Amino acid sequence: MNSDKRIHPRIEPQNLAAQIKITRPAEESLMEGIVLDISYSGIKIKLNSPIQVEENDQITISLQLPTSGIPIAIHGIIKHQLSNAECGIYFGDLHPEEFVDDLLFECVMHAH
């Protein structure tokens, strides 16, 4: 039985590199990672080096769309940490639907 309660399906782009900036009131951390999966409301990333994140940390993920090479930035908040190097980010109502459509379209094309 599948316990995943997501409304939108997850897309798993292959080796989509990302730069991650985590912002807290007193500090800012920059690191590298990859996108593990993405949906209409969130994204799961794996950092190249472990970090302790806190729920609701502000995060910016910068990447290039896999097909067109267009650079984009995804803004969201950390919702959960799966391990010291993996976390789930919510961006659901922070970006226009057309932005997410374009991003998901390229990720689907890249995944196949």
mmCIF file of the C-alpha atoms, coordinates in Angstrom:
data_MODEL
# 
_entry.id   MODEL 
# 
loop_
_atom_site.group_PDB 
_atom_site.id 
_atom_site.type_symbol 
_atom_site.label_atom_id 
_atom_site.label_alt_id 
_atom_site.label_comp_id 
_atom_site.label_asym_id 
_atom_site.label_entity_id 
_atom_site.label_seq_id 
_atom_site.pdbx_PDB_ins_code 
_atom_site.Cartn_x 
_atom_site.Cartn_y 
_atom_site.Cartn_z 
_atom_site.occupancy 
_atom_site.B_iso_or_equiv 
_atom_site.pdbx_formal_charge 
_atom_site.auth_seq_id 
_atom_site.auth_comp_id 
_atom_site.auth_asym_id 
_atom_site.auth_atom_id 
_atom_site.pdbx_PDB_model_num 
ATOM 1   C CA . MET A 1 1   ? 0.000  0.000  0.000   1.00 0.00 ? 1   MET A CA 1 
ATOM 2   C CA . ASN A 1 2   ? 1.393  3.395  -0.995  1.00 0.00 ? 2   ASN A CA 1 
ATOM 3   C CA . SER A 1 3   ? 1.521  5.809  1.954   1.00 0.00 ? 3   SER A CA 1 
ATOM 4   C CA . ASP A 1 4   ? 2.368  8.830  -0.215  1.00 0.00 ? 4   ASP A CA 1 
ATOM 5   C CA . LYS A 1 5   ? -0.466 11.337 0.194   1.00 0.00 ? 5   LYS A CA 1 
ATOM 6   C CA . ARG A 1 6   ? 0.672  13.827 -2.455  1.00 0.00 ? 6   ARG A CA 1 
ATOM 7   C CA . ILE A 1 7   ? -1.954 15.228 -4.765  1.00 0.00 ? 7   ILE A CA 1 
ATOM 8   C CA . HIS A 1 8   ? 0.533  15.789 -7.599  1.00 0.00 ? 8   HIS A CA 1 
ATOM 9   C CA . PRO A 1 9   ? 2.913  13.146 -8.955  1.00 0.00 ? 9   PRO A CA 1 
ATOM 10  C CA . ARG A 1 10  ? 6.644  13.351 -8.325  1.00 0.00 ? 10  ARG A CA 1 
ATOM 11  C CA . ILE A 1 11  ? 9.040  13.757 -11.224 1.00 0.00 ? 11  ILE A CA 1 
ATOM 12  C CA . GLU A 1 12  ? 12.595 12.493 -10.850 1.00 0.00 ? 12  GLU A CA 1 
ATOM 13  C CA . PRO A 1 13  ? 15.025 14.411 -13.075 1.00 0.00 ? 13  PRO A CA 1 
ATOM 14  C CA . GLN A 1 14  ? 18.363 12.690 -13.612 1.00 0.00 ? 14  GLN A CA 1 
ATOM 15  C CA . ASN A 1 15  ? 21.409 14.407 -12.052 1.00 0.00 ? 15  ASN A CA 1 
ATOM 16  C CA . LEU A 1 16  ? 19.906 17.906 -12.004 1.00 0.00 ? 16  LEU A CA 1 
ATOM 17  C CA . ALA A 1 17  ? 22.548 19.937 -10.142 1.00 0.00 ? 17  ALA A CA 1 
ATOM 18  C CA . ALA A 1 18  ? 21.497 22.792 -7.893  1.00 0.00 ? 18  ALA A CA 1 
ATOM 19  C CA . GLN A 1 19  ? 23.033 25.496 -5.740  1.00 0.00 ? 19  GLN A CA 1 
ATOM 20  C CA . ILE A 1 20  ? 21.281 25.839 -2.404  1.00 0.00 ? 20  ILE A CA 1 
ATOM 21  C CA . LYS A 1 21  ? 21.175 28.875 -0.132  1.00 0.00 ? 21  LYS A CA 1 
ATOM 22  C CA . ILE A 1 22  ? 19.671 28.439 3.343   1.00 0.00 ? 22  ILE A CA 1 
ATOM 23  C CA . THR A 1 23  ? 18.821 31.679 5.134   1.00 0.00 ? 23  THR A CA 1 
ATOM 24  C CA . ARG A 1 24  ? 18.258 32.069 8.854   1.00 0.00 ? 24  ARG A CA 1 
ATOM 25  C CA . PRO A 1 25  ? 17.925 35.335 10.778  1.00 0.00 ? 25  PRO A CA 1 
ATOM 26  C CA . ALA A 1 26  ? 21.607 35.451 11.777  1.00 0.00 ? 26  ALA A CA 1 
ATOM 27  C CA . GLU A 1 27  ? 23.294 33.481 8.988   1.00 0.00 ? 27  GLU A CA 1 
ATOM 28  C CA . GLU A 1 28  ? 23.321 32.299 5.405   1.00 0.00 ? 28  GLU A CA 1 
ATOM 29  C CA . SER A 1 29  ? 24.737 28.981 4.131   1.00 0.00 ? 29  SER A CA 1 
ATOM 30  C CA . LEU A 1 30  ? 25.633 28.155 0.515   1.00 0.00 ? 30  LEU A CA 1 
ATOM 31  C CA . MET A 1 31  ? 26.075 24.590 -0.726  1.00 0.00 ? 31  MET A CA 1 
ATOM 32  C CA . GLU A 1 32  ? 25.755 22.311 -3.744  1.00 0.00 ? 32  GLU A CA 1 
ATOM 33  C CA . GLY A 1 33  ? 23.344 19.432 -4.265  1.00 0.00 ? 33  GLY A CA 1 
ATOM 34  C CA . ILE A 1 34  ? 21.031 17.650 -6.680  1.00 0.00 ? 34  ILE A CA 1 
ATOM 35  C CA . VAL A 1 35  ? 17.275 17.566 -7.181  1.00 0.00 ? 35  VAL A CA 1 
ATOM 36  C CA . LEU A 1 36  ? 15.916 14.120 -6.258  1.00 0.00 ? 36  LEU A CA 1 
ATOM 37  C CA . ASP A 1 37  ? 12.291 14.785 -7.155  1.00 0.00 ? 37  ASP A CA 1 
ATOM 38  C CA . ILE A 1 38  ? 9.914  17.633 -7.781  1.00 0.00 ? 38  ILE A CA 1 
ATOM 39  C CA . SER A 1 39  ? 6.137  18.128 -7.881  1.00 0.00 ? 39  SER A CA 1 
ATOM 40  C CA . TYR A 1 40  ? 3.738  21.075 -8.162  1.00 0.00 ? 40  TYR A CA 1 
ATOM 41  C CA . SER A 1 41  ? 4.099  21.915 -4.482  1.00 0.00 ? 41  SER A CA 1 
ATOM 42  C CA . GLY A 1 42  ? 7.574  20.850 -3.454  1.00 0.00 ? 42  GLY A CA 1 
ATOM 43  C CA . ILE A 1 43  ? 11.019 19.584 -4.201  1.00 0.00 ? 43  ILE A CA 1 
ATOM 44  C CA . LYS A 1 44  ? 13.321 17.078 -2.521  1.00 0.00 ? 44  LYS A CA 1 
ATOM 45  C CA . ILE A 1 45  ? 17.051 17.796 -2.632  1.00 0.00 ? 45  ILE A CA 1 
ATOM 46  C CA . LYS A 1 46  ? 20.191 15.965 -1.622  1.00 0.00 ? 46  LYS A CA 1 
ATOM 47  C CA . LEU A 1 47  ? 23.053 18.137 -0.428  1.00 0.00 ? 47  LEU A CA 1 
ATOM 48  C CA . ASN A 1 48  ? 26.643 17.233 -1.302  1.00 0.00 ? 48  ASN A CA 1 
ATOM 49  C CA . SER A 1 49  ? 27.606 17.731 2.350   1.00 0.00 ? 49  SER A CA 1 
ATOM 50  C CA . PRO A 1 50  ? 25.489 17.154 5.455   1.00 0.00 ? 50  PRO A CA 1 
ATOM 51  C CA . ILE A 1 51  ? 23.932 20.090 7.291   1.00 0.00 ? 51  ILE A CA 1 
ATOM 52  C CA . GLN A 1 52  ? 21.500 20.444 10.143  1.00 0.00 ? 52  GLN A CA 1 
ATOM 53  C CA . VAL A 1 53  ? 18.442 22.325 8.888   1.00 0.00 ? 53  VAL A CA 1 
ATOM 54  C CA . GLU A 1 54  ? 15.442 23.507 10.817  1.00 0.00 ? 54  GLU A CA 1 
ATOM 55  C CA . GLU A 1 55  ? 11.811 23.316 9.791   1.00 0.00 ? 55  GLU A CA 1 
ATOM 56  C CA . ASN A 1 56  ? 10.729 26.568 8.132   1.00 0.00 ? 56  ASN A CA 1 
ATOM 57  C CA . ASP A 1 57  ? 14.293 27.651 7.229   1.00 0.00 ? 57  ASP A CA 1 
ATOM 58  C CA . GLN A 1 58  ? 14.089 29.845 4.125   1.00 0.00 ? 58  GLN A CA 1 
ATOM 59  C CA . ILE A 1 59  ? 15.754 28.271 1.100   1.00 0.00 ? 59  ILE A CA 1 
ATOM 60  C CA . THR A 1 60  ? 16.605 29.307 -2.443  1.00 0.00 ? 60  THR A CA 1 
ATOM 61  C CA . ILE A 1 61  ? 17.486 26.616 -4.991  1.00 0.00 ? 61  ILE A CA 1 
ATOM 62  C CA . SER A 1 62  ? 19.241 27.885 -8.117  1.00 0.00 ? 62  SER A CA 1 
ATOM 63  C CA . LEU A 1 63  ? 19.501 25.595 -11.138 1.00 0.00 ? 63  LEU A CA 1 
ATOM 64  C CA . GLN A 1 64  ? 19.463 25.528 -14.902 1.00 0.00 ? 64  GLN A CA 1 
ATOM 65  C CA . LEU A 1 65  ? 16.522 23.942 -16.669 1.00 0.00 ? 65  LEU A CA 1 
ATOM 66  C CA . PRO A 1 66  ? 17.829 20.665 -18.101 1.00 0.00 ? 66  PRO A CA 1 
ATOM 67  C CA . THR A 1 67  ? 16.711 21.142 -21.717 1.00 0.00 ? 67  THR A CA 1 
ATOM 68  C CA . SER A 1 68  ? 16.762 24.889 -22.379 1.00 0.00 ? 68  SER A CA 1 
ATOM 69  C CA . GLY A 1 69  ? 19.578 25.781 -19.963 1.00 0.00 ? 69  GLY A CA 1 
ATOM 70  C CA . ILE A 1 70  ? 17.546 28.717 -18.621 1.00 0.00 ? 70  ILE A CA 1 
ATOM 71  C CA . PRO A 1 71  ? 18.647 29.591 -15.065 1.00 0.00 ? 71  PRO A CA 1 
ATOM 72  C CA . ILE A 1 72  ? 15.878 29.696 -12.457 1.00 0.00 ? 72  ILE A CA 1 
ATOM 73  C CA . ALA A 1 73  ? 15.569 30.181 -8.721  1.00 0.00 ? 73  ALA A CA 1 
ATOM 74  C CA . ILE A 1 74  ? 13.026 28.335 -6.585  1.00 0.00 ? 74  ILE A CA 1 
ATOM 75  C CA . HIS A 1 75  ? 12.141 29.896 -3.222  1.00 0.00 ? 75  HIS A CA 1 
ATOM 76  C CA . GLY A 1 76  ? 10.595 27.860 -0.443  1.00 0.00 ? 76  GLY A CA 1 
ATOM 77  C CA . ILE A 1 77  ? 10.734 26.700 3.138   1.00 0.00 ? 77  ILE A CA 1 
ATOM 78  C CA . ILE A 1 78  ? 12.137 23.494 4.546   1.00 0.00 ? 78  ILE A CA 1 
ATOM 79  C CA . LYS A 1 79  ? 9.319  21.212 5.655   1.00 0.00 ? 79  LYS A CA 1 
ATOM 80  C CA . HIS A 1 80  ? 11.276 18.160 6.758   1.00 0.00 ? 80  HIS A CA 1 
ATOM 81  C CA . GLN A 1 81  ? 14.753 16.692 6.863   1.00 0.00 ? 81  GLN A CA 1 
ATOM 82  C CA . LEU A 1 82  ? 15.020 13.066 5.755   1.00 0.00 ? 82  LEU A CA 1 
ATOM 83  C CA . SER A 1 83  ? 18.703 12.724 6.695   1.00 0.00 ? 83  SER A CA 1 
ATOM 84  C CA . ASN A 1 84  ? 21.627 15.086 7.284   1.00 0.00 ? 84  ASN A CA 1 
ATOM 85  C CA . ALA A 1 85  ? 21.896 15.490 3.511   1.00 0.00 ? 85  ALA A CA 1 
ATOM 86  C CA . GLU A 1 86  ? 18.283 15.231 2.238   1.00 0.00 ? 86  GLU A CA 1 
ATOM 87  C CA . CYS A 1 87  ? 15.395 17.599 2.839   1.00 0.00 ? 87  CYS A CA 1 
ATOM 88  C CA . GLY A 1 88  ? 11.956 18.388 1.519   1.00 0.00 ? 88  GLY A CA 1 
ATOM 89  C CA . ILE A 1 89  ? 11.094 21.943 0.523   1.00 0.00 ? 89  ILE A CA 1 
ATOM 90  C CA . TYR A 1 90  ? 7.618  23.410 0.083   1.00 0.00 ? 90  TYR A CA 1 
ATOM 91  C CA . PHE A 1 91  ? 7.159  26.081 -2.586  1.00 0.00 ? 91  PHE A CA 1 
ATOM 92  C CA . GLY A 1 92  ? 3.483  25.476 -3.391  1.00 0.00 ? 92  GLY A CA 1 
ATOM 93  C CA . ASP A 1 93  ? 1.993  28.952 -3.340  1.00 0.00 ? 93  ASP A CA 1 
ATOM 94  C CA . LEU A 1 94  ? 5.236  30.925 -3.706  1.00 0.00 ? 94  LEU A CA 1 
ATOM 95  C CA . HIS A 1 95  ? 5.497  30.668 -7.527  1.00 0.00 ? 95  HIS A CA 1 
ATOM 96  C CA . PRO A 1 96  ? 2.989  31.254 -10.352 1.00 0.00 ? 96  PRO A CA 1 
ATOM 97  C CA . GLU A 1 97  ? 1.480  28.095 -11.846 1.00 0.00 ? 97  GLU A CA 1 
ATOM 98  C CA . GLU A 1 98  ? 3.008  28.838 -15.290 1.00 0.00 ? 98  GLU A CA 1 
ATOM 99  C CA . PHE A 1 99  ? 6.501  28.884 -13.735 1.00 0.00 ? 99  PHE A CA 1 
ATOM 100 C CA . VAL A 1 100 ? 5.954  25.457 -12.185 1.00 0.00 ? 100 VAL A CA 1 
ATOM 101 C CA . ASP A 1 101 ? 4.454  24.110 -15.438 1.00 0.00 ? 101 ASP A CA 1 
ATOM 102 C CA . ASP A 1 102 ? 7.564  25.117 -17.408 1.00 0.00 ? 102 ASP A CA 1 
ATOM 103 C CA . LEU A 1 103 ? 9.882  23.671 -14.778 1.00 0.00 ? 103 LEU A CA 1 
ATOM 104 C CA . LEU A 1 104 ? 8.021  20.354 -14.554 1.00 0.00 ? 104 LEU A CA 1 
ATOM 105 C CA . PHE A 1 105 ? 7.772  20.041 -18.357 1.00 0.00 ? 105 PHE A CA 1 
ATOM 106 C CA . GLU A 1 106 ? 11.554 20.291 -18.737 1.00 0.00 ? 106 GLU A CA 1 
ATOM 107 C CA . CYS A 1 107 ? 12.150 17.934 -15.801 1.00 0.00 ? 107 CYS A CA 1 
ATOM 108 C CA . VAL A 1 108 ? 9.805  15.337 -17.348 1.00 0.00 ? 108 VAL A CA 1 
ATOM 109 C CA . MET A 1 109 ? 11.650 15.598 -20.663 1.00 0.00 ? 109 MET A CA 1 
ATOM 110 C CA . HIS A 1 110 ? 14.981 15.274 -18.864 1.00 0.00 ? 110 HIS A CA 1 
ATOM 111 C CA . ALA A 1 111 ? 13.834 12.279 -16.808 1.00 0.00 ? 111 ALA A CA 1 
ATOM 112 C CA . HIS A 1 112 ? 13.084 10.172 -19.914 1.00 0.00 ? 112 HIS A CA 1 
# 
